[in-house]
């Protein structure tokens, strides 16, 4: 019977092995208390083969310049596992009154 082609490799999203260092913005409680709901900021980062962020730009900066800048500063400090080529990631930051969370997503080239 004919060999079926292998299914395409699944894009990994947030494999813990691929993010070496997560940096979460440190937001004072007084600033978090101004948040209603969730403020999402997405930062697109280009990662060098050594795993360091070499460029970062907003995909969406959200309604607040303050939180956007905090997210950008944090995203620039993330580190990833070294790979043979440059890679692109989307780091989504979620700012809530209760705290800040981040979820990385590998972007296919």
C-alpha positions as CSV (number, residue, x, y, z in Angstrom):
1,X,0.0,0.0,0.0
2,X,1.3,3.5,-0.7
3,X,3.2,5.2,2.1
4,X,1.2,8.0,3.5
5,X,3.3,11.2,4.0
6,X,4.3,11.8,7.6
7,X,2.1,14.5,9.2
8,X,3.8,17.9,9.3
9,X,5.8,18.5,12.4
10,X,3.6,20.3,14.9
11,X,4.8,23.7,15.7
12,X,5.8,23.7,19.3
13,X,4.2,26.3,21.5
14,X,5.9,27.0,24.7
15,X,7.9,23.9,25.1
16,X,9.7,24.5,28.4
17,X,12.9,23.3,26.8
18,X,12.8,26.2,24.3
19,X,12.5,29.1,26.6
20,X,15.5,29.3,28.9
21,X,14.7,32.4,30.7
22,X,11.2,34.0,31.2
23,X,11.1,37.6,32.3
24,X,7.8,38.8,33.7
25,X,7.4,42.5,34.1
26,X,7.4,43.7,37.7
27,X,4.3,45.9,38.1
28,X,3.7,47.6,41.4
29,X,0.3,46.8,43.0
30,X,-0.7,50.5,42.7
31,X,-0.4,50.2,38.9
32,X,-2.1,46.8,38.7
33,X,-5.0,48.2,40.7
34,X,-5.8,50.5,37.7
35,X,-6.4,47.5,35.4
36,X,-9.9,46.4,34.5
37,X,-10.1,43.0,33.0
38,X,-7.0,41.9,31.1
39,X,-4.5,44.1,29.2
40,X,-2.8,42.0,26.5
41,X,0.5,43.1,25.0
42,X,2.1,41.0,22.2
43,X,5.8,41.4,21.4
44,X,7.3,39.9,18.3
45,X,11.0,38.9,19.1
46,X,13.7,37.8,16.7
47,X,16.1,35.4,18.4
48,X,19.7,34.8,17.4
49,X,21.1,31.3,17.0
50,X,22.6,31.7,20.5
51,X,19.2,32.2,22.0
52,X,19.4,35.9,22.7
53,X,16.7,38.4,21.6
54,X,18.2,40.6,18.9
55,X,15.1,42.6,17.9
56,X,11.7,43.2,19.4
57,X,8.7,45.0,18.1
58,X,5.1,45.3,19.1
59,X,2.5,43.1,17.4
60,X,-0.1,44.7,19.7
61,X,0.7,47.2,22.3
62,X,-2.6,47.4,24.1
63,X,-4.3,50.5,25.5
64,X,-1.6,51.5,27.9
65,X,1.8,53.0,27.0
66,X,3.0,52.1,30.5
67,X,2.3,48.4,30.3
68,X,3.5,48.3,26.7
69,X,6.9,49.6,27.7
70,X,7.1,47.2,30.7
71,X,6.3,44.3,28.4
72,X,8.9,45.4,25.8
73,X,11.6,45.7,28.4
74,X,10.8,42.2,29.7
75,X,10.6,40.6,26.3
76,X,14.0,41.9,25.3
77,X,15.5,39.9,28.3
78,X,14.0,36.6,27.4
79,X,16.4,33.8,26.4
80,X,15.8,30.7,24.3
81,X,17.6,27.5,23.7
82,X,20.3,27.9,21.0
83,X,19.3,26.7,17.5
84,X,20.9,26.5,14.1
85,X,19.1,29.5,12.8
86,X,17.5,32.7,13.9
87,X,13.9,32.2,15.1
88,X,10.9,34.3,15.7
89,X,8.7,34.2,18.8
90,X,5.6,36.0,19.9
91,X,5.6,36.7,23.6
92,X,2.1,37.5,24.9
93,X,1.9,39.4,28.2
94,X,-1.3,39.5,30.2
95,X,-1.6,42.2,32.7
96,X,-4.3,41.6,35.3
97,X,-5.1,43.2,38.7
98,X,-4.1,39.8,40.2
99,X,-0.7,39.7,38.5
100,X,1.1,39.4,35.2
101,X,1.5,36.3,33.1
102,X,3.3,35.6,29.8
103,X,2.9,32.9,27.1
104,X,5.5,32.4,24.4
105,X,4.6,31.1,21.0
106,X,7.1,29.9,18.4
107,X,6.4,31.4,15.0
108,X,7.1,29.2,12.0
109,X,9.6,30.8,9.5
